[in-house]
Amino acid sequence: MKNNEKNFNPVESIKLIDDMINTAKGNIKDGSFYFLLWAWIVIAGSLGHYILLKFTNFEHPYIGWSVIFVGIILSMIHGFMQSKRDKVTSHFEKVYILIWFAFLISYFIIALFMSKINYQITPIVFIMSANATFLSGVIIKFKPLIFGGIFMWIASIVTFCLSPENQLLSIPVIVAFGYLIPGYILKYKERKDV
């Protein structure tokens, strides 16, 4: 046996594993930034689209969604800074990241083919958001995200019944309960845990 290796008894082994899991969950919980950023980005995009559609003669009101590129850039910068700070990535963190990566890939596929589904992208994106948010809440054992995911599943059903214009108006409300409120609660918890 090498000098730097240590024999652990079963209790020490369990404590080490528990410490590693708690560290990973702590790193993941630092994710309130993403929930808050994307909540405000989506709210701005939907309201921008609605305002351009209803109150202007602008030919391409969906340009309001270009604010998403700001979110992508800020997310990438924050993610890069966070990866430099967190030296080790646990299995929990990898799963968490992959859940949101799967959401992003699915979103882009749906966005590319939205004409095939009669532009009914809003309820489908809420179903995907609900999945990712619910699973994120389960991974970090954070009930507000679990409830946010459940709320978005229910809201997606209602959204299918709305006109496209009313879907745009429903987005800020759904995002507020699905992302924004859980995001602020998570941010408060992060500060409290420090």
N, C-alpha and C positions, 0 to 999 in steps of 0.2 A: 504494500500500500504506500502511496506517495505521502510525503510529509504534509502537503496542504489539504489532503482529504481528511474528513472527520466522520467517524461513525455516529449515526444518529439513532437514538432509540425511537420507538414508534410515536411517542408523544411529541418529540422534537421534530420528527418528519412531518407529522400532521400540522404542527404549528408553522413550519416552514412553508408548506403548501398553502395553508390558510393566509399567511402573510403575502405570498406571491399573488394569490387571487385578489386579496384586498388592494394590493398595489395596482394591479391591472384594472380593477373596478374604479379606483381613484383616478387613474389616467383617463379612463373612458368618461367618467363623470365630468371631467374638464370640458366636456363637449357642449356645455350650455351655449358656448359661442356660436356653434353651428346652428342649433335650433333657433336661437334669437336672430342671427344673421339671415337665415333662410326664411324665417317667418316674415321679417320686415321686407325682404326682397320680393317675396311672393305677393305680399299685400300691395307693395308699390307697383309691381307689374300688373296686377289685376285692376287696380284702381286707375292706373295710367291707361290701360287698354279701354276700360269702360268710359273714362272721360273723353278720350280721343274719339271713341265710337259714337257717344251720345251728344257731345257738345261741339264737335268740329266736323268739318267736311274732309278731314284728312283721309286719304285713300287707303292707308295701311295702319289702322289703329292698333293692330297687334304689335307694333313697334315698341309699345309700352313695356313689353316683355324683354326688351334688350337689356334691362337692368339685371337680368340673370347673369350676364357676362361679368358684371361687377362682383356678384356673389361668387362666381367661379374663381376669379382672380383673388379675392380676399380669402376664400377657403383654401386655395393653394398656398398662399403666403402663410396663413395661420398654421396649416398642416405642416409645412416645412419647418417653421419655427418650433412647433410642438415636437416634431420628430427629433430635432437637435437637442431639445430639453430632456425628452424621455429616451434614455439610452436603450432600454430593452422593450421589445414588443411581445406581449404575452399572447397565448392562444385566444383568450377572450377578446383582446383588442383586435386581433386579426379577423375573427368572426364578425365583430362589430363593424369593422371597416368594410368587409366583404358584403355585409347586408346592405350598406348604403351604396357600395359600388354596383351591386346587382340592381338596386333601385335606379341608379343613374343610367345604366345601360338600357334597362327596360323603358325608362322615360324617353331616351333618344330614339329608340325603335318606334315607340308609339308616336312621337312627334313627327318622325319621318313619314309615317303612314296614316296620319290623322284624317286625311281626306277619305280614306277607305272606311273609316268608322264615323263618317259624317261629322267630323270635328268634335265629337263627344269625348274630348280628351280630359276634361276636368274631373268627371267622376272616376275615370280609370286611374288618373294620377292620384286621386285621393285614396283609392283602394290600395295602390302600391305604397303610398305614404303611410297609410294605416299599418300595413304589414311591417314596414321598416321601423316605424315608431314603436309599435307594440313589442316587437322583438328586442329593440334597444332597451325598452323599459324592463323587459324580462331579464335581459343579460345583466343590467346593472341594479336590478331589484329596486326599481323606482316607479312607484304606482302612478304618479301623475302622467308619465309617458305611456304607461299601459292604458290608462283611461283615455289619454289623448288619441291613441291608436283606435280604441273602441269607438270613440266619438267620430273619428274620421270614417270608419266603416259605415256607421249609421248615416252620417252626412252624405256619403257617396251614393247611397240609395236614394235619398231625397234629391240630390243634385241631378240624377238621371231624369227626374221629372220636371226640371226647370228649363226654361228657354236659355239659349246661349248668353243672352244679356244678363239674365238673372243669375246664371252660374257665375259670371264675373263678379257680381255683387255678393254672392254667397261665399266666395273664396276668402275674403278678409275675416269673416266671422268664423268659418271652419278652421282657418289657420290660427286664429287667436286661441281657440280652445284646444286645437291639436298640437300646436308647436309653441306659441308665444307664452301662454300661461305656464305650461310645464317647463319651458325653457327658463323663465324667470324664477320659478320655484327651485329648479336645479341650480341656477346661479346663486340664489340665496343659500342653498344647502352647501355649495362649494365654499362660499365665504365663511359660513358657520363652521365647517369642518377643518378650516385652515388653522 
